[in-house]
Amino acid sequence: MRPNHIIRCLFIVLLCTKVYVVKSQNMNEDSLINSFKVEKNDSVRIYGALKWVNYLLNHKLEATKGIATLDSIKQLSTIREYPTLQIQAYNIAGNYYKKTNNWAGALEAFNSAVTVAETLKDNAQRNKVKMMLLSNLGSIYNVNGDFKTALEYRLQALEIVEQLQPVNYTNLATVYINMATDYMSLKMPEKATEYAQKVKKVFDSLKAPLQITAYSLFYDIYSQTKNATGIKSTITKLDQLIDSASLSDVQKFDALYTSNYMQGDYELTYNKNQSKAITLYQQALDYANKLGDDRNVVFIYNRLGNIYLEQNNYALAISNLLPAYELSKANELTDQQLEISKLLARSYQQQGQFAKAANYYSIVNTLTDSIYNNNKTNELNFLEAKYQNQLKEKAITELRLSNTLNNLKILQRNKWLIIGGAIAGVVLLLLLFLYKNSKKNQLLVKKDNENKQQHIQFLQQQQQVVSMQSMINGQETERTRIAKDLHDGLGGLFSTVKMHFSSLQHERADLSQNPVFIKSYELVNTASEEVRRIAHNMMPEVLIKIGLIQAVQELCSSINAGQLLHTNLMVFGMDKRLSPSTEIMLYRIVQELLNNIMKHAQATEAILQFNKDGNRLTVTIEDNGRGFNTAEQSNKASIGLESVKSRVTYLNGQLSIDSQQEVGTTVMMDFLINE
């Protein structure tokens, strides 16, 4: 796979409320405090208090004080008179919980904000937001590998975005690119090409960063369809755009890395010019080093090592693979560490250094066994979730039956009361007594039914949570199983085939000039790399082997290398690992939210914080992007956040969002970790 390549699974940011974000940590605190302590107007006073809370949470980092103050504000009776301020309060909480990876807390906050937003009315805004939410929801399914469901949401989003006036070409192109990406993932290059052509029609109306993303899409489509002419044309146009567009240094370095990587692949695949490919890869390596992206550095070293292996230049292969191995180990890039270990084992074996080869084969086996054990744990968790779901369904069925019997009893009692009233009309006092007694019993039964109905609703909610847990666990289990089968099964088989090819070439030097032999070897190598790429996309090795924080750090490093967004990870109290299912959920949510920032927030910086105190884990993600504006957005519930909310619910957390247009967005999450 191409690590940290220009990301196309784009998100459209939901603008839902006007939220104040403090831009400087040197802001006059007395002025902030006075804005709500001195002001008499309730709305202005509450707004000032919310600004103070946002300052506490996002700049002074006084989480306990900030959350306590926010909870006090949300309890004020007067805030209910101002729906916009209510939404802002929930958004501040949601942004903070999201930034601190407290998905349950963030989810609860955003759900509350959505409930309040339902009281606002604007049909045009509703359609705009619905389009954005559908696109975001599709992106969530795409990230999780459910490409068909992702495509369904993209189609719904497309139906809306094509009707919106005036035409927003950025949103339109974003939906087209997303749909093309989904079709490529579904191995339907014809449909992917169809939507790529739609992107080309609005290409001139797009900003340079989105144009670069579009070129990346075109390149991948041409690569999948083996269209060498299209690939060459795309690379040429990308280079022209890099020369003419106004890009930041980070954006330019990332684009140049991408261009050199593409050209290196082109020379290697179509021109069979290994020497030129090496030069281009080395240039890409230089840009990766300038970006400080260890993952891309490791990847390019890996590519160079593979070329030298094909040339039987084992010394140069090892000289490139060893630093790649050390970097992958230092950065806990377990997936690449495993792949590089296999290549080092082969290189040392070909050199006759069998002790070193055996050592790296041992490392490969250790990493493989660890992945297998984690898979078994996930399978057990999934079976437990299914069992709990069956228990909930049984309880709900029994309660519904009991409720039905009580209703029948009420009907029968009323029937006899009517008959008794007609017969005993002359006995007024007795009738009155019976009537009062009957009403009392009805009220008791009604109250009992209401209580049971509430219990049924509660169990239904629990059932939904369990069903969601089963679905998520099942997805992760199947994804991990397939990744393992691909990596250890087909991956190992391809490695063995390549080893035999190398051995055969070593024994018969004349084969190195045989076109059929060379082409066969290249095809086996390409298939092997594709298997490894698919396996890694389905389940990051670093998350399984080392843990959440290292996986998030790797994700941040990958994003930083892209130079479109600089991320900074801060961790407090995360000394021990969480359960595998919890770590996977947290990683997927962080991955989703960072993708959202990169694709639609137009931010240059993002800060992630993990703060664990006892059994309480708070996760915060903050960016300096364009933020949200409630005056321009619909008030309908956020479909785009449904996957994130589901995962936060899975972890029994709370979610809230704080955002202001052209200032930034903060997502806050709060979890109680009982592990």
C-alpha angles and dihedrals in degrees: 000000000000106000118221093358119162104295117234103176088097129192126210110219116239111230107202112146145017106249128175116231121191109233100195133042087214093067116137102263093194089059091052093048093047090051090073104021097052101032114095099195107096097217094047091044093052091045090053091049090052090052089053092050091050090051091050094050102040105031111018088036091216094149099170094050093042095051092044090052091047092050089052091051092050090054093057112113092214093060089069087068090063111055093182091057090047090054090047091052092051091045092053090052092044093049092049094048090046092050090051093045092246093144096172092053092045092049093051091049094049092045089054090048090051091051091054092043089059087071090064119081130210119130096195092052090046091059093048093051092044089056091051093046094050091051092049092048090052090052090053092054090045092054089050094050099251094124097165093056089043090055092050090058092045090054091052090048091048092053089057100039092053089057097048117106131241094034114248103207093189092058092041093051091045092056091046092050091048092050092048089051091051092050091050090051088051089052092245102131093167092062091041089054091049092059092040086060089054088054090053090056092061095030096111091056093058129093119249098258091053090045089055088051089051091052088052088054092049091050093052092048092050090046092052091049093043091238102160093178092053091048093051092047092049092051091050093050091046091054090049091051091049090053095047106032125090102243134162117246090256093050091046094049090049092049091048091049089052093047094050091045091051093047091048091053090046093052092046097045104036108018095036086220103147093172094057091041089055091052092050093046089051089053089050088050090054091055091045089055091048089053090049090231107151092183093060090043089054091047095052092046086052092052091049091048090053092052093050089048089055088051090050088239093139095169093058091041091055093044088059098037097050096061088042089054093048092048092047090049094046092049092040092239091162096175094056091038089059093048093046091048089058092050092048090049090054093046094051090044091054089049091052093245092132097167092059091043090053091050092056092044087054090053089052092053092048093053092046093051091050092055091049093053092050090051091056091051091052091050091054091049090052093051091049091052091051091050093051090048091055091052091052092050091051092051092050092050092052093049092049091051091050090049091052092052091051091052090052090051091053092051092050092047093051091049093055091045090057092048091046091050092054093048097041098040090128092055096069098164093050090047091051091050092049091047094052091045091050093049090050091052091047091053090050092049091045091051090048090050091049090051091049091046090053088049090051091051090049092051090046089055089049089048090052090051091049091046090050090048090051091049094048093044090047092051093049093045093050092043091051093045093051092045090052093047091049095044100040098030109037092018093055092044092052091048090053091048091050090049090053090049091051092047091048091049090049092052095044110038092184090069091071087073095045109107093205092051092047093047092048091050092049092050092051090048092049092049091048092053092047091053091051091048093051092046093051093048090055097051125006108227094213091060093052098041106034107016149249101303094051091046091051090047089052090049090050091048090051091051093045090054088058088063092211090100133019113213127193121197121205120185129190127179097355094127095133130050121250125227115292093247092049092049092049092050093048092047093050091050094048089047091051095048095046089050088052091054094048096048104043114004094072086216126159098196137035131181123206122193131188112190118176120183113174107310094340119097121187122190124191131185117186130178136180094223132128094287129200132303118200093198090065101040139073124255097225123120116279109256090175092065095048094101092047090047091049092053091047089050088050087059093044090241138142128240133199137167131211118190144156127188115261090001109072149267132258124194118196129191133181127196137180105218112204101183 
